[in-house]
């Protein structure tokens, strides 16, 4: 099988290299073996979490902008998001303003943490006339149902005495009325594509608080209180907004931010992050004439088959019966499941024991070396 075109579409390798850097390293490895005229198409990928903005920036030729917003504990910070050159599309990762990585371990406070900064980023995008916002929901520090984001967009969350409630999921237990009379009217004219890679509902044993709260600092004692607060919040949404979104798959994403978006934004849809990235990068069009597809991520394991980048890429490639190789940082328990979902072979870039800091530092060299070895294998197959 001659190789004329290779599509390289990996996710980022967290703390080691971006998706673009990984793609270039793989290309260098192949070029050491295949000196002939092969076309390489590097398509940075992401699944809605970290790296989504970078992947879509490349596809949309967008530029990054910094905005003064508030972090999960309402402290002043600068957060980045991207806009296309014609200002028609904005790409926002909620974690840029309300992410867990913005807090030290001892600062995690799910009772007070809010998504207010996400609303501020959206407001800045609206100020620049965007007509579509792509919003990634991964990595939140919050459990406020998106109420902070909505407060930044002028929704009023009021207590029994018509007082404005403080920010944070813990205070939603005192919610008596939601006033949307001042909600930013520009939202009616904006399409929201929300990258969401979980299917959890808002409430209950499989909901936002119980499943994802502990990593944000939710203790066993807090779970009933916060889940009850979100239930009160949703009761008020049903009564005052006439929406019932608590059981929609993805409503529990990012501490219930999914529910807030579905209830208050008229033109919003939740999709798998990888599906949005594949669409925006025109992946199917670019891959259809490829002879080989190389994908990858930091760690491939049993969870990879649930909406992660390599599987989305592989399933798209298999529409054209193209072989797919995965090159990953490591191969964890149960990774073999990927072979039932479109990936033909998988390789780890870890060849010998070493400290994690050294692994991260040498990531590009390691991935280039493994790519060269994969290329040697293909060369032998071609020459037979």
N, C-alpha and C positions, 0 to 999 in steps of 0.2 A: 504494500500500500504506500504509494508516494505521499509525502506530506508537503502541501503547498501553503496551507494556512493553519495557524494555531491561535485559538482564542484562550487567553489567560484571564480567568475571572475568579479571583480569591477574595475572601473577606480580609479585614485587617488582622494582624497578629498582635494582640493587646500588649502594650508596653514595649513592643519590639520593633514593629514596622507597620506602616500603613498598607492598605490594599495595593496602592500604586507601587510602593517600594517593593512589596513582595512580588508583584507581577514583573517588574523590571529585573529583579534578581533571577526569577525563573527563566526569563528570556535570555539573560546572559548565560545561564547554564546550558540551555539548548543550543545557543549559537556557538558554543565551544565544540559541539559535535556536528551540528548541521551548518555547514558554511554556505550551502547553496541558498538560492533566493527564496526564502520562506517569509510569508507575510505574517506578522504578529499583530494581534489586536488585543491590547490590554484594556480590560473593562473592570475597573474597581467595583467591588460588590459590598453589600451590607444587608443586614436583615432587620433593620429598624432600630438597632441599638447603636453602640459606639461605632463611629465611622460612616454612618448613614449620610451625614452632611457632606463629608469629603467625597463619597461615591457619587452623590447626586450633583455636587458642584462640578465635577468633571463632565458629567453627562449634559448638564444644562449651561455649561460655561458661565457659572455663577461666581459672584465675588462675596467674600466674607466681610461682615460689618460687626463692629463692637458697639454694644448699647449698655448704658448704665441702668441696671435693674436691681432687684432685691433677691437675696439668696433664700433658701428655705426658712431661715430664722429672721428674715426681714433685715438683713445687713446689706449695706451697699456693696455691689460688685459690678464688674463688667462681664457681660456674656456675649458670645458670638452667635450669629446665624448668617445665612447666605441668601442672596437674592440674585435672580437672573439679571442679565444686563439690561433687559427692557423693563425690569421691575414687575413682571407679570407673575412670577413664581417666587415664593419664599420657602426656604428649607430650615426648619427649626427642630432641634433636639431638646425635648423638655429637660433633659439632664443638664443642659448648659446653664440653666437658671435654678432648677429645683432638684438637682441630682444628689445622690448619696455621696458621691465623691467630693462634694463641696463642704462636707462636714467631717470633722474628726470623730473618732469613735465615741468619745464621751459627749459629743454635742448632739448626737442623734436623739431627736425629741419628736416622735410622731404625733403627740398631742398638739404641738404648736407648729410643726413644719407645714409650710404652705406652698402652693403652686402660683403665688402672686407673680413671681418673676416670669413665668411662662406667659401669663396674660400681658405683661409689659412687652415681651418680645413680639407677641401677636399684634399688639397695638402699634408698635413701631413699623411692622410690616404693612399694616393697614394705612399708616400715615404716608407710606411710599406707594400706595395705589395698587398693591398686589391683587390679583384675582384668584390665585390658588395658593394654598399653604400646605406643604407636606410636613407633617408633624410626627416625629418619632417619640414613642412613649417609654423607652427603656431607661432603667437606672434611677428611678425616683427615690427621693428621701421622704416622700409625703404620703399621707393617708387622709386627704381632705376632700376626696370626691371631685376635685377640680374647682372647689369653691373659691380658693384663692385666685386662680386664673380668672374666674368669672368676676370676682370683686375688682380686679384690675381693669376689667372691661365694663365696669359700672353697674353690675348687678348688686343689689342690696340684700344682705342676709340679716334679718332682724329678729330680735328676741321678743319676749312677751310684752315688754314696755316700749316696743318700737325702736329699741336701741340697736345700733349696728354691732354685730358680734365681732369679737377679735378673730384674727386669722388662725387657722389650724383645725385639724379634724376633731380634736377633743371638744371644741366649742359648739359643734353642730348638734350636740344633744340638747342645746338650749334654743334651737332654731324654731321660730313660731311663724315666720312669713318670709317669702321670697318676692322681692320687688324687681321686676325686669323692665320697668318703664323707661329706665335710662340706659339699657343695654345698647352697646355700640351698634347702630343701625347698619354700619358698613358690613357687618358679618353676614347680612342677608345676601350679599352679592359675591361672597367668597366661597370657593369650593375648598373643602378640607379633605385631604387624603391622609388618613391617620395610620401610621405604621405600627401595628400591634401584633406581637407574636405569641400572645397568650389568649386563652378562651374562657378565662375565669369570669363568673358573674360578679356582681357587686358585693353580695352579702353571703353569710353562712360559712359552712365548713370548707367550701372551695372558693370562698370569696377573697376580696382584696386584703382584708385585715388578717385573716387566719393563715393564708398561704404565704403572703409576701411581707406581712408586717414584721415578723421576727428579725429579718435582716435589716430593718430600719430602726430597730430598738424597741419594738412592741414586746412587752412581757406578757406572760400568761394572764396576769391580772388585768392588763390593759385590753386584751382582745375583746371581752364582752362589752366594755365601755365604748371602744372605738367602733365595733360592729353595730352596736345599738345607735351610736351617733350617726353613722352612715344610713341606717334604717330610717331614722327621723328625717334626715336630709332627703331621702328618696320619697318619704311620705309627703313632704312639702312640695317636692317636684311634681308628684302625681296630682296633688290638690291645686297648686298654683300655676303650674305650667301645662298640666294635662298630658304628661308624658310618663310612660312606664318603661324604663330601660334597665331595671335592675337585673333581669335575667338574660339580657342580650350577651352573647359570647364576646368577651373583651371589655365588658363594662367595668370589670374589676382591675383592669390594667392600670399600672402606675398609681396605685392607691385610690382607685376609683375615678381617675381622670377620664378614663374612657366613658364612664357614665355621664360625667359633666359635659363632655363634648357632644355626645349623642342627644342629650336632653335640651341643650341650649343653642347649639349651632345648627341652623336649618339645612345646610348642604354638606353634611359630614358623613363619611363612610370609614369603617374600620377594615383594614386589609392586612394580610401578612406583609411584613416589611420587605421580605425578599421579592414578593410579587410586585410591589410598587417600584422597587429598584429595577427589576427586570423590565418593567414597562417603560420607565423613564429613560433607561439606557438603550431602548430599542434592541434588546438582547436577541430576540428571535430573528430579527432581520440581519443582525451582524454575525450570528452564529451559523446560519443555515448552510453556508458554503465552506465551513471549517472541516478540516480533516482530523483534528484533535482538540479537545477542550481540557484545560487544566484548571482545577479549582482548589480550594483549601481554606483552612481556618486555624486558629490557634490550637484548639483541642477538639479532636473528633472522637465522639463516644456515642453511647446509646441515645443521647438526647438530640444528636445531630439530625435525625430523621424528622424531628418535629419543627419544621419551618425554618431550619437554619440554611445559611447561604449555600453550602455545597450541594444540598439536595435540590434546592430550587434551580441552581445552575444545571445540575445533572439531568433533571427531568425535562428542562427546556431543550437541552442538547439531544436527548433521546428522541425527541419529536422528529429529528433528522437522522437518527441512528448513528450518532457520532460517538466514538469512544471517549470516556471521561476518566481522567486520572486526578486523584486528590493528593496534594502535598500539604501536610499539616505539621504544626508544632509538635504535637504528640498524639498518640492513638490510645484512647482510654477504654475502660470496660465497655464491652458491647458494641464497639465501633463496627463490627462485622455486619451489623444490620444495614449499613449503607449500601451493601452490595445488592440488596433487594430493592433499592430505590434509585438505580441509575448510575451508580459509581462502579467502575470496572476494577480499579485497583487503588489502594491507598498506601501512602508512605509517610513515615515520620522523619523529621529532620534531626532528631536526637539520635546520634550514633553511639555515644558513650556517656557515662555518668559525668555530670558537671554541675556546678552550683547554678542556681536560678539566675543570678545576676549575669553570669558568664553566658548562659543560654540566650538571654535577652539581647546581650551585646552582640553576640555572634550570629544572630538570627539570619541576617541577609547572606552571610557567607555560607551558613549551613543549608539554607534553602537553595542557594545557587548550586551547591555541590550535589544535593539530592536531585535537582532538576537535570544536572549533567548526567547522573547515573541513569535516570529515567530515559533521557535522550539516547544514551548508549544502547539501552534495551530495545528501543524502537528502531534504532539503526540496524541492529542485528536481525530484527524481524523483517525489515524492508529488504535487506540484502539477501535473504534466503529465497 
